[in-house]
Amino acid sequence: MLSIALDSVLAQTYENWELIIVDDGSTDDTSEIVTSYEDSRIRYFHQANKGVSAARNKAIELSCGEYMALLDSDDEWLPNKLEAQLKYMQQGGYEISQTNEIWFRKGKRVNQPAKYAKPEGWFFEDSLKMCLISPSCTMLTRQAWKHIGPFDVTMPSCEDYDLWLRACLFYPIGLVPDQLTIKYGGRADQLSNNVPCPDRYRIHALVKILQSGKLDARQYERAMQELETKTSIYRMGCEKRGKSDEAERVWNLFCTVRDGMKVLVRDMEM
């Protein structure tokens, strides 16, 4: 699907962009596809496989623009996405924004469940339950990135949940109401389908934000409630699968945080 993503960038009505492609150790014909595009605005870099977080971090590190927009290789932008979003951010004074999106699952357009409706403004507490920001819909300023980044390279999953928790804590999130991003899903090779038990990585992210020292009393209380909920669900799953050691480990992790003690890095290894 890489060509679809690249073509959607080339088709943008806003043309003052640079496209940084980081190939994270692919073993297919990615390099041949990319090099078939003759456009000086496109820069291609290959690295040994380090995961999605390292690839995104590298791309942003290599970029020069004041505004940055993320696009996964299996998603697509509508032609006026960059123009509309940039105008929206500049007029509204937003440091971070996203667009609404169209969903395709297994080749068919589907309606989004109501719980995935994108909010606008300050919604840190709502974002504790699930990730409410989609990477391929996002645009942010370099200033915001320096404040909230980078993506956590130790997390093979839910790295976006982790980053956007920090974003929602410090910034109101703008929403362009138009559906300007197409998100494809339902394939067996998707990252979200190949990392088991994502809640354990959400637990990791919640522990990090709880121990950041940045939450007020209400935010801390709500984050602790969500940590307890996710820990309980994860523990039950471990017990059902005979993984009692893992169930005990994550419970001890929760108790450490609940009792106000600092969690060591080795205790958070997932």
Backbone as a ProteinNet text record, in pm:
[ID]
protein_1_A
[PRIMARY]
MLSIALDSVLAQTYENWELIIVDDGSTDDTSEIVTSYEDSRIRYFHQANKGVSAARNKAIELSCGEYMALLDSDDEWLPNKLEAQLKYMQQGGYEISQTNEIWFRKGKRVNQPAKYAKPEGWFFEDSLKMCLISPSCTMLTRQAWKHIGPFDVTMPSCEDYDLWLRACLFYPIGLVPDQLTIKYGGRADQLSNNVPCPDRYRIHALVKILQSGKLDARQYERAMQELETKTSIYRMGCEKRGKSDEAERVWNLFCTVRDGMKVLVRDMEM
[TERTIARY]
80.8	0	84.6	216.6	305.4	279.9	259.2	237.3	113	9.7	-111.9	-80.9	-3.5	33.6	117.6	217.5	304.9	227.6	142	62.6	-26.3	-75.4	-164.5	-89.3	40.4	122	148.5	185.2	212.9	89.9	-28.8	-152.4	-199.7	-125.6	-170.3	-178.2	-284.6	-299.3	-197	-153.8	-44.2	85.8	174.8	290.5	424.5	427.1	554.2	583	609.8	636.2	764.1	815.1	921.4	868.3	899.9	853.2	973.1	978	1085.8	1032.1	1088.3	1047.4	1156.1	1120.5	1215.1	1170	1251.4	1227.9	1290	1204.2	1250	1284.3	1384.9	1434.3	1342.8	1267.1	1176.9	1256.1	1193.5	1259.1	1184.9	1095.6	1021.4	1079.7	997.6	1046.8	1022.8	1025.6	1002.3	1098.5	1226.9	1326.3	1301.8	1261.8	1234.4	1113.5	1012.3	892.9	928.8	1002.5	1035	1123.1	1224.9	1317.9	1255.4	1137.8	1069.2	1004.4	996.7	940.6	1052.4	1038	1137.8	1085.7	1110.5	1066.7	1169.9	1228	1335.2	1287.9	1156.5	1103.1	1099	1128.7	1122.9	1263.9	1279.5	1407.4	1382.5	1466.2	1446.6	1565.8	1536	1639.7	1603.4	1703.3	1684.4	1760.9	1700.5	1769.8	1736.5	1821	1790.5	1661.5	1586.3	1456.1	1469.2	1403.5	1405.7	1265.8	1164.9	1028.2	972.2	839.7	769	810.1	835.7	873.3	1005.9	1103.8	1235	1226.1	1141	1126.6	1065.2	959.9	897	992.9	1062.1	1157	1265.2	1313.9	1419.2	1368.2	1248.3	1192.3	1178.9	1130.8	1114.6	1250.7	1346.4	1482.3	1541.3	1511.3	1567.2	1490.3	1372.1	1287.9	1332.8	1289.6	1330	1212.5	1091.7	976	938.3	862.4	810.9	685.8	615	498.4	528.6	483.2	509.5	379.6	359.5	241.4	287.8	227.9	263.5	173.8	230.7	152.5	210.5	132.5	175	166.4	247.7	259.2	135	41.4	-80.3	-203.9	-180.9	-291.3	-281.7	-377.1	-386.2	-444.8	-396.9	-453.5	-539.1	-648.9	-722.4	-644.5	-664.6	-577	-565.3	-669.4	-661.3	-630.3	-580.3	-554.8	-455.2	-338.3	-235.8	-279.1	-337.6	-378.2	-483.8	-584.3	-692.5	-643.3	-559.8	-514.3	-417.5	-329	-234.6	-309.3	-404.7	-485	-560.3	-618.2	-693.1	-603.8	-483.1	-392.3	-344.2	-311	-260.8	-368.6	-489.8	-599	-642.2	-637.4	-682.1	-572.5	-446.1	-334.9	-305.2	-338.8	-315.2	-171.3	-114.7	16	3.1	-112.7	-138.9	-283.7	-304.9	-441.6	-448.9	-571.5	-594	-718	-734.2	-853.1	-943.9	-1066.6	-1150.8	-1103.7	-1151.2	-1098.7	-1208	-1176.6	-1261.6	-1198.3	-1278.8	-1227.3	-1262.2	-1161.5	-1182.9	-1132.2	-1211.5	-1172.4	-1191	-1082.6	-1084.4	-1146	-1110.1	-1152.5	-1289	-1361.3	-1495.2	-1501.1	-1568.5	-1585.2	-1680.1	-1640.7	-1721.8	-1741.4	-1847.5	-1873.3	-1795.5	-1743.1	-1671.1	-1769.5	-1741.2	-1823.4	-1818.6	-1924.3	-1935.4	-1820.8	-1769.6	-1664.3	-1534.4	-1519.6	-1399	-1415.2	-1526.1	-1547	-1437	-1380.1	-1266.4	-1314.8	-1261.4	-1297.3	-1209	-1235.5	-1156.4	-1132.3	-1016	-985.4	-904.3	-938.8	-867.5	-941.8	-879.7	-948.5	-851.6	-761.7	-665.5	-735.3	-835.4	-899.8	-970.6	-1033.2	-1097.5	-994.6	-875.5	-773.2	-706.9	-736.1	-678.3	-733.1	-858.7	-921.7	-869.6	-854.3	-808.2	-742.4	-666.4	-600.6	-705.8	-715.7	-816.9	-757.8	-631.1	-563.4	-501.2	-526	-473.1	-348.6	-235.6	-111.7	-123.5	-186.6	-191.8	-284.5	-361.2	-448.5	-380.6	-262.9	-205	-113.7	-115.1	-15	24.6	153.5	200.2	318.3	341.3	454.1	580.3	691.8	819.4	832.8	779.4	783.7	711	592.6	517.4	593.5	653.7	730.1	844.4	915.3	1026	977	853.8	796	747.2	680.3	614.5	689	776.8	842.9	960.5	1022.9	992.6	897.8	867.3	798	890.2	833.3	909.7	950.2	1078.8	1127.1	1122	1097.6	1089	950.3	855.7	718.2	687.1	670.3	636.5	491.7	410.9	269.8	225.5	118.2	60.3	156.4	256.6	349.1	277	171.2	93.4	9.1	-51.3	-124.6	-33.9	87.5	185.6	218.1	247.3	282.5	164	47.1	-67.8	-119.5	-91.7	-122.9	-49.1	78.9	156.9	104.5	68	16.1	-111.5	-204.5	-332.2	-316.9	-209.9	-185.1	-143	-69.8	-10.7	-76	-153.4	-205.9	-352	-431.1	-562.4	-539.6	-615.7	-599.3	-706.8	-663.9	-758.6	-814.7	-932.3	-994.9	-1050.2	-994.3	-1052.6	-1169.5	-1292.5	-1408.2	-1420.7	-1357.8	-1369.2	-1290.4	-1339.9	-1271.1	-1164	-1041.2	-934.1	-825.5	-844.1	-749.4	-825.4	-768	-827.1	-739.2	-801.1	-729.5	-774	-678.7	-708	-672.8	-753.9	-728.3	-785.2	-769.2	-824.2	-730.6	-603.4	-507.5	-429.3	-390.2	-320.2	-182.2	-119.7	16.3	22.4	-92.4	-91.6	-23.1	48.6	118.7	23.3	-94.7	-190.8	-240.4	-226.4	-269.6	-156.1	-37	78.9	151.4	98.3	153.9	46.9	66.2	-36.9	-51.3	-170.5	-199.3	-155.3	-214.3	-172.3	-192.8	-284.7	-308.6	-183.8	-94.2	26.7	112.7	105.6	181.7	107.5	-23.7	-98.8	-70.2	-56.2	-17.4	117.6	210.2	344	331.9	249.3	233.7	169.3	71.7	5.7	100.8	184.2	283.5	376.4	418.4	507.9	443.7	318.9	254.1	223.8	191.4	165.4	291	405.2	529.5	604.2	536.4	600.6	606.1	519.6	513.1	439.3	369.1	303.6	152.4	95.6	-49.9	-98.9	-214.4	-276.1	-351.6	-413.7	-474.5	-584.6	-670	-779.1	-724.9	-630.3	-571.5	-504.6	-435.5	-367	-468.7	-578.1	-681	-741.3	-773.1	-833.2	-734.9	-608.3	-507.4	-487.2	-491.4	-478.8	-597.6	-716.3	-835.2	-822.8	-773.3	-758.9	-648.7	-541.9	-435.2	-488.4	-568.9	-625.4	-716.7	-797.5	-888.4	-810.8	-713.5	-636.1	-552.3	-499.4	-422.7	-510.5	-632.1	-723.6	-761.3	-790.6	-826.7	-709	-590.3	-471.6	-440.2	-454.1	-428.8	-523.1	-651.3	-748.5	-712.5	-668.5	-627.6	-507.7	-411.6	-293.3	-331.6	-418.9	-460.6	-531.4	-614.3	-685.2	-589.7	-476.9	-379.3	-266.8	-283.9	-185.4	-56.4	-60.4	59.5	54.4	60.3	45.9	163.3	281.6	398.1	381.2	330.4	307.9	195.1	91.9	-18.5	32.2	118.7	174.3	266	343.3	436	361.7	255.7	184.5	106	60	-7.6	91.1	210.5	312.9	350.4	351.7	380	272.8	146.6	37.9	48	73.6	82	196	306.1	418.9	379.3	309.9	265.6	158.4	63.7	-45	9.1	114.9	171.4	270.4	281.9	363.8	512.3	550.7	692.9	734.5	859.3	910.3	930.5	884.1	902.9	1035.7	1113.6	1241.7	1222.2	1317.5	1307.9	1288.3	1361.1	1350.9	1212.5	1141.6	1007.7	905.3	939.2	845	868.9	971	997.8	881.5	830.9	708.9	740.8
-121.2	0	126.9	112.3	227.8	328.8	281.6	372.7	458.7	402.2	478.8	593.3	564.7	667.8	776.7	736.3	833.2	918.4	855.4	929.7	1032.9	1000.6	1094.1	1217.1	1203.9	1320	1405.1	1340.3	1412.5	1486.6	1440.1	1500.5	1617.3	1651.4	1757.5	1893	1967.8	2102.2	2198.1	2169.9	2245.2	2177.2	2250.6	2187.1	2213.3	2298	2330.8	2231	2107.4	2001.4	1927.3	1856.7	1758.1	1625.2	1519.7	1386.8	1303.4	1272.9	1190.4	1048.8	955.5	815.4	737.8	676.4	591	446.7	371.4	229	152.4	96	31.8	-115.3	-138	-273.6	-362.5	-305.8	-389.1	-484.4	-596.3	-698.2	-720.1	-627.4	-638.9	-541.6	-490	-402.2	-255.3	-220	-81.1	15	-16.7	75.6	98.5	-6.6	7.2	98	82.8	167.1	313.8	339.4	477.9	543.1	471.4	530.5	550.3	493.5	515.9	654.5	721.8	856.5	958	1041.7	1144.2	1279.6	1310.8	1437.8	1477.6	1594.8	1638.1	1660.8	1665.9	1685.1	1555.6	1444	1313.4	1271	1234.5	1182.1	1046.7	950.9	812	765	703.2	650.6	508.1	422.3	283.1	260.5	188.2	153.1	9.3	-50.2	-183.1	-174.9	-283.1	-283	-248.7	-138.5	-92.8	-66.4	-79.8	-57.7	75.4	87.6	205	332.3	322.9	442.8	498.9	411.7	457	515.6	457.2	508.5	648.1	667.3	799.8	902.8	863	955.1	997.9	902	931.6	1026.6	1003	1088.1	1231.8	1249.1	1384	1449.3	1370.8	1422.4	1474.3	1407	1442.9	1555.5	1585.4	1684.9	1826.4	1919.5	2059.5	2152.9	2109.9	2197.9	2236.1	2344.7	2389	2311	2258.7	2174	2034.1	1933.2	1794.7	1715.8	1635.7	1549.8	1405.9	1315.9	1174.3	1102.5	1006.1	922.9	782.8	686.9	547.2	499.6	402.1	359.9	289.4	253.3	186.8	276.3	407	502.5	601.1	692.3	780.6	914.7	1022.7	1155.5	1197.3	1268.7	1332.9	1456.6	1502	1604.2	1735.1	1778.3	1906.5	1892.1	1776.2	1749.4	1848.6	1861.1	1949	2094.9	2138.4	2277.7	2314.2	2231	2258.6	2253.3	2156.1	2139.1	2250.3	2286.7	2394.4	2526.3	2555.8	2677.5	2676.4	2562.9	2548.2	2574.3	2517.8	2534.2	2677.5	2739.4	2876	2973.9	2954.7	3044.6	3023.1	2897.7	2867.7	2871.1	2883.4	2886.1	2752.4	2642.4	2509.1	2462.5	2393	2330.3	2186.2	2125.1	1986.9	1978.5	1908.6	1887.4	1754.2	1711.7	1594	1618.2	1535.7	1541.8	1423.8	1432.5	1313.3	1219	1094.6	994.3	903	839.1	737.8	601.9	506.2	372.9	273.8	195.8	79.2	-43.5	-148.8	-275	-387.1	-453.9	-563.2	-517.8	-396.9	-344.5	-280	-278.8	-221.2	-103.7	1.8	117.6	82.1	119.8	89.6	216.9	219.2	331	311.7	420.4	413.3	399.2	311.6	307.1	441.2	473.9	604.5	630.3	524	545	596.3	584.9	632.4	773.7	838.1	975	1064.2	1146.5	1229.1	1353.4	1377.5	1497.9	1615.7	1730.7	1849.9	1925.1	1987.1	2067.1	1989	2008.5	1941	1812.1	1697.3	1571	1466	1509.1	1415.5	1299.4	1328.6	1222.8	1122.1	1169.3	1076.6	990.5	1044.3	970.8	862.1	856.4	751.7	613.9	607.6	479.3	420.2	503.8	455.2	568.6	534.3	634.4	702.7	835.4	911.1	995.3	973.6	1046.9	946	963.7	872.6	933.3	862.9	920	977.9	907.4	954.1	1074	1108.4	1226.5	1349.3	1331.3	1431.1	1529.7	1653.1	1753.4	1823.6	1849	1916.8	2006.5	2104	2194.5	2133.6	2182.2	2133.7	2168	2283.1	2322.3	2220.2	2175.5	2076.1	1944.2	1905.6	1780.7	1783.5	1894.3	1905.8	1892.7	1929.2	1923.6	1783.7	1716.2	1589.2	1465.4	1481.7	1366.3	1319.1	1210.4	1131.3	1015.5	935.7	809.9	717.4	637.5	546.8	422.6	408.4	297.6	163.3	163.6	37	-25.5	46.5	-2.4	-50.9	-181.7	-233.8	-207.3	-163.1	-134.7	-23	47.7	155.1	271.5	282.4	395.4	526.5	519.6	639.7	679.2	582.4	608.2	678.2	633.2	689	834.5	861.7	997.6	1091.9	1047.4	1137.1	1163.7	1075.3	1108.4	1235.1	1240.9	1360.9	1481.9	1461.7	1571.6	1628.5	1540.8	1585.3	1650.5	1618.5	1678.7	1824.3	1856.2	1989.2	2079.2	2021.1	2100.8	2068.2	2169.1	2138.1	2082.4	1982.8	1917.8	1968	2026.3	2075.1	1962.4	1983.9	1883.2	1949.1	1912.1	1950.3	1855	1903.4	1813.3	1729.3	1773.3	1699.3	1568.5	1468.1	1338.9	1350.6	1378.8	1406.1	1299.1	1195.5	1084.1	953.9	863	730.2	629.3	554.6	457.9	317.4	237.7	101.8	1.8	-99.1	-198.6	-334	-426.3	-559.3	-658.6	-617.9	-710.1	-785.6	-907.5	-991.9	-938.7	-859.3	-812.7	-679.8	-627.2	-501.6	-517.5	-412.4	-416.3	-445.1	-383.6	-401.3	-544.8	-622	-761.9	-857.4	-804.3	-891.9	-868.1	-780.4	-759.5	-800.2	-910.7	-958.9	-870.4	-871.8	-805.9	-660	-574.9	-434.2	-364.2	-415.3	-347.7	-343.4	-438.6	-433.6	-313.4	-267.3	-148.5	-21.1	-26.2	87.5	103.3	-8	-3.7	64.6	27.8	88.5	240.6	284.4	427.7	498.9	435.4	497.1	512.3	412.4	423.6	541.7	556.6	666.8	802.7	820.5	950.3	976.2	870.9	886.3	928.1	881.2	911.4	1030.7	1101.2	1215.1	1338.6	1343.1	1460.8	1576.8	1551.8	1658.2	1662.5	1565.7	1558.5	1635.7	1700.8	1759.7	1649.5	1684.5	1583.4	1505.1	1573.8	1505.6	1416.9	1468.5	1389.5	1264.6	1280.6	1165.8	1060.4	1106.7	1013.8	936.1	1006.3	940.2	843.1	882.1	793.4	669.1	684.9	568.7	475.5	532.1	448.9	367.9	432.5	362.6	258.1	288.4	190.1	66.8	87.9	-25.2	-108.5	-41.5	-112.2	-196.4	-134.9	-207.1	-318.4	-294.5	-398	-517.6	-492.5	-601.2	-684.6	-617.6	-689.6	-773.3	-714.4	-785.9	-904.4	-885.9	-995.4	-1112.8	-1082.2	-1189	-1266.5	-1195	-1262.2	-1352.5	-1304.7	-1385.8	-1511.7	-1496.6	-1611.5	-1716.1	-1669.5	-1763.5	-1843.2	-1782.4	-1847.5	-1916.3	-1925.9	-1994.8	-1918.1	-1786.5	-1703.6	-1632.4	-1712	-1655.2	-1565.8	-1596.7	-1512.4	-1372.5	-1364.9	-1235.7	-1161	-1233	-1170.8	-1109.8	-1182.6	-1132.3	-1012.4	-1017.9	-908.5	-778.3	-783.2	-660.2	-609.2	-701.3	-657.6	-588.5	-643.1	-579.5	-442.3	-431.3	-302.4	-200.2	-241.8	-151.6	-110.5	-207	-176.6	-79.3	-94	-3.3	139.7	156.4	289.9	341.8	257.2	297.1	344.5	280.6	314.6	430.5	491.4	610.8	587.4	463.8	433.9	440.6	472.2	486.1	349.3	336	211.4	214.5	109.1	99.8	57.8	91.5	58.6	-91.3	-172.3	-317.8	-369.7	-298.5	-341.1	-315.9	-222.8	-187.5	-265.7	-348.1	-426.3	-518	-508.3	-581.6	-699.9
0	0	0	-1.3	7.9	-103.4	-224.6	-336.5	-316	-254.8	-227.8	-132.3	-28	68.1	1.9	-77.6	-143.3	-243.7	-321.4	-419.4	-351.3	-232.1	-162.9	-113.3	-87.3	-50.1	-174.3	-282.4	-406.9	-458.8	-424	-472.4	-386.3	-281	-190.7	-259.6	-229	-283.3	-223	-100	-38.7	-79.8	-144.6	-208.7	-140.9	-39.5	25.6	138.1	99	196.3	161.3	259.7	237.3	290.3	223.6	263.3	306.4	435.1	490.6	508.1	433.9	442.9	515.5	627.7	699.6	682.7	613.8	588.7	705	789	912.7	889.4	806.1	785	704.1	609.2	529.5	440.5	408	325.6	194.2	160.2	34.8	-67.9	-157	-262.8	-231.8	-103.8	-63	-131.3	-131	-187.8	-337.2	-409.8	-552.5	-576.6	-490.6	-504.4	-480.2	-373	-337.2	-443.4	-488.4	-585.3	-723.3	-745	-873.3	-878.6	-764.6	-758.7	-778.6	-876.2	-904.4	-859.5	-734.4	-677.3	-572.5	-586.5	-498	-354.7	-334.3	-199.2	-119	-184.2	-118.5	-77.4	50.1	99	164.9	129.2	171	253.5	368.1	456.4	498	496.5	539	667.7	761.1	885	921.7	1004	1057.1	1137.7	1138.6	1205.2	1353.6	1392.1	1531.2	1585.5	1501	1546	1501.8	1511.4	1461	1533.6	1663.6	1739.3	1691.6	1673.3	1626.4	1487.1	1401.4	1265.3	1265.7	1343.2	1350	1410.3	1517.5	1579.9	1480.8	1403	1305.3	1197.5	1149	1045	1093.2	1215.1	1269.6	1292.7	1338.6	1358.1	1226.9	1116.3	986.4	917.7	965.8	898.6	930.6	846.9	861.4	890.5	866.5	875.2	1016.2	1027	1156.8	1195.3	1093.7	1117.7	1065.4	1138.7	1099.9	1101.3	998.9	988.6	971	1045.5	1039	938.9	868.5	775.9	774.3	823.1	815.7	671.2	637.6	497.7	445	532.8	486.5	501.7	514.8	521.5	404.9	397.7	281.6	323.7	261	283	164.8	191	83.2	36.5	-87.8	-146.4	-68.6	2.5	72.5	220.8	261.6	403.2	462	403.4	460.1	457.6	346.1	333.7	438.4	452.8	546.8	691.2	721.7	859.7	901.1	811	841.7	864.5	779	794	926.6	959.6	1084.9	1205.8	1205.8	1318.8	1331.5	1221.4	1225.8	1268.4	1222.3	1260.4	1405.4	1451.8	1587.7	1691.9	1648	1741.6	1806.1	1737.6	1793.2	1767.4	1865	1848.7	1797.5	1823.7	1781.7	1733.1	1623.6	1575.9	1502.6	1476.9	1393.2	1308.6	1207.2	1123.2	1157	1114.3	1116.8	1006.1	1010	918.5	865.9	755.5	694	721.7	760.1	790.4	680	641.3	556.4	630.9	633.3	695.2	593	561.4	463.6	331.5	291.4	161.9	158.5	269.3	271.9	368.4	325.3	413.6	527.3	649.6	767.4	849.2	927.5	1017.3	1146.8	1200.3	1326.3	1442.2	1538.4	1659.5	1732.4	1802	1867.8	1965.8	2028.7	2129.1	2067.8	1935.4	1868.3	1811.6	1841.4	1794.2	1849.1	1764.9	1805.7	1880	1998.2	2072.2	2031.1	2089	2061.4	2191	2202.7	2320.3	2422.1	2548.5	2657.7	2693.1	2675.1	2706	2761.3	2848.9	2908.2	2978	3058.1	3136	3046.1	2939	2845.2	2772.4	2749.6	2675.2	2758.4	2887.7	2971.7	2934.6	2893.4	2863.1	2733.4	2631.3	2501.6	2426	2324.5	2242.5	2155.8	2167.6	2095.1	1983.1	1952.8	1846.5	1751	1621.7	1520.3	1456.4	1456.6	1403.5	1263	1170.9	1032.2	1013	1116.3	1112.1	1172.2	1228.6	1317.7	1247.6	1297.3	1262.8	1392.4	1409.8	1529.9	1497.3	1583.1	1563.3	1620.1	1573.3	1626.9	1774.9	1813.4	1954.1	2041.1	1995.5	2071.8	2077.8	1965.1	1962.7	2062.8	2070.5	2165.5	2309.3	2331.5	2466.1	2502.5	2408.9	2442.8	2392.7	2291.5	2230.3	2311.9	2264.9	2145.9	2176.6	2073.2	2096.3	2175.3	2263.5	2349	2268.1	2241.3	2158	2230.6	2361.4	2435.2	2425.7	2364.4	2356.4	2215.3	2195.6	2062.3	2023.1	2117.8	2091.9	2185.8	2147.9	2229	2251.1	2164.3	2173	2143.1	2061.3	2033	2154.4	2222	2346.8	2447	2458.7	2552	2517.6	2391.3	2350	2361.9	2318.8	2318.9	2459	2554.9	2694.6	2735.1	2701.4	2733.9	2657.7	2531.3	2451.4	2513.1	2550.9	2605.8	2742.5	2811.3	2941.7	2928.7	2822.1	2809.4	2704.8	2611.5	2501	2473.4	2432.5	2375.3	2234.4	2198.3	2068.1	1972.7	1861.8	1763.3	1677.9	1623.4	1536.6	1411.2	1296.9	1168.8	1145.7	1138.4	1136.1	1009.4	900.8	774.9	780.2	710.4	700.1	591.3	632.2	536.8	536.9	616.1	622.8	603.4	527.4	509.5	582.4	670.5	753.3	714.6	669.7	625.2	735.2	752	855.4	818.8	913	894.3	830.8	812.2	749.7	856.9	825.3	922.2	957.3	867.1	892	966.4	1008.8	1082.7	1217.2	1258.8	1387	1501.5	1497.8	1607.2	1617.8	1511.2	1514.2	1548.3	1567.5	1588.8	1720.1	1803.4	1937.4	2037.8	2110.7	2202.1	2326.4	2382.9	2510.7	2514.6	2431	2431.1	2564.9	2649.1	2776.5	2864.7	2848.2	2931.4	2895.9	2770.4	2731.2	2770.4	2775.7	2828.7	2978	3047.9	3189.4	3203.8	3118.7	3117.3	3100.7	3006.3	2979.7	3098.2	3161.1	3276	3393.8	3416.6	3524.3	3497.3	3373.1	3337.4	3365.1	3322.6	3339.8	3487.6	3562.4	3705.6	3781.5	3735.9	3806	3744.6	3654.9	3589.5	3677.9	3780	3865	3800.7	3688.8	3612.7	3633.5	3704.4	3717.8	3839.4	3824.1	3942.4	4017.4	4129.3	4216.5	4144.7	4070.7	4001.1	3889.5	3812.6	3704.6	3760	3872.5	3934	3978.9	4039.2	4085.7	3969.3	3860.9	3745.5	3679.5	3672.3	3613.4	3698.8	3830.8	3919	3903.1	3889.3	3868.7	3739.9	3635.4	3508.2	3515.4	3587.3	3605.2	3678.4	3780.3	3854.2	3764.4	3684.2	3593.4	3492.6	3427.2	3325.5	3388.6	3506.9	3575.6	3608.9	3657	3693.3	3571.3	3460.3	3337.4	3288.6	3290	3243.9	3334.7	3465.6	3561	3535.8	3515.1	3490	3364.2	3261.9	3138.8	3161.1	3241	3271.1	3347.8	3445.2	3526.3	3440.3	3346.7	3259.9	3172.7	3139.8	3052.3	3129.9	3260.6	3342.9	3363.1	3343.4	3359.1	3493.6	3599.9	3734.3	3772.5	3725.1	3755.9	3697.7	3574.8	3511.8	3582.6	3623.7	3697.4	3828.2	3896.1	4022	3997.2	3889.8	3860.4	3837.2	3755.8	3723.9	3845	3930.8	4052.9	4147.1	4159.7	4243.4	4189	4056.4	3993.1	4031.5	4022.4	4059.1	4205.7	4293.9	4437	4467.4	4394.9	4413.9	4380.7	4269.1	4228.9	4325	4359.9	4451.3	4585.7	4631.6	4761.8	4755.5	4637.8	4625.5	4614	4583.6	4569.5	4422.9	4399.7	4264.3	4201.7	4077.8	4003.8	3932.4	3948.2	3880.5	3735.2	3651.2	3508.5	3488.2	3563.9	3545.9	3584	3674.1	3713.6	3603.6	3511.8	3406.5	3278	3274.4	3153.9	3125.6	3002.5	2967	2876.3
[MASK]
++++++++++++++++++++++++++++++++++++++++++++++++++++++++++++++++++++++++++++++++++++++++++++++++++++++++++++++++++++++++++++++++++++++++++++++++++++++++++++++++++++++++++++++++++++++++++++++++++++++++++++++++++++++++++++++++++++++++++++++++++++++++++++++++++++++++++++++

